[in-house]
Amino acid sequence: MNAREREQYLREYSILKNQGKPFFPYAIMKDSTMAAITIGVIVLMSILFGAELGPKADPTTTTYTPRPEWYFFFLFELLRVVKPPALVFVATIGIPTICMVLLILLPFIDRNPERHPLRRPVATLAGITTIAAMAFLTIEGALAGPPTAIELKTAPQFEHGKNVMASSGCLGCHRVGDNGNAGPGPNLTEVAGHLPRQAIERTLINPTAPMPSYSRLKERQPKDFEALVSYLGSLK
């Protein structure tokens, strides 16, 4: 912007400012009115529809799927994308903080006085990219499967056994591919390469503490138990 354009801009800004209305009480009154309406709608909806409390939490269940509120889905999905445990801090603190700092510094980086979006490519591109990234991660986070799911590809005949393992709480102590925890149990991604099928079955029935025994599953649901053993026997 040259000196002539700057002078014209300041002149037009001064004229519009003189024609405007003062911040107090005009703007404050508008904001206060809108805040009061919003609070009133929330109170009215809480009286008419109540609050959704849901059933009591059961700490013993292995089928519960913890989910954040919808406005945190983008962070939830970001944490799922960055899978290595050593990079969890980067996903939860590092990347969001860097993005927030860049947005705060954007007015100082792009000092173009133009208001038209096409004449402010840096600010426009930064805003569109941020909104698109958050929208994409939010949708992916909303459609994400439960954390008890095993994403490791397997043959169709072992799908049932994979589902049995995922729903039995095994991922709380073991890791299969990129899913589960790294302890206290060993990584089972290639367990069949170290143990034959018979040894896997014996370990499930007579495990070493603190692993629970699956003898009851064998007695009550033998098909599920056999499917579980077959799936573990396919992990090589």
Summary of the structure (lengths in Angstrom):
residues: 236
radius of gyration: 28.4
end to end distance: 65.8
largest distance: 88.7
contacts: 532
relative contact order: 0.07
helix: 64%
strand: 2%
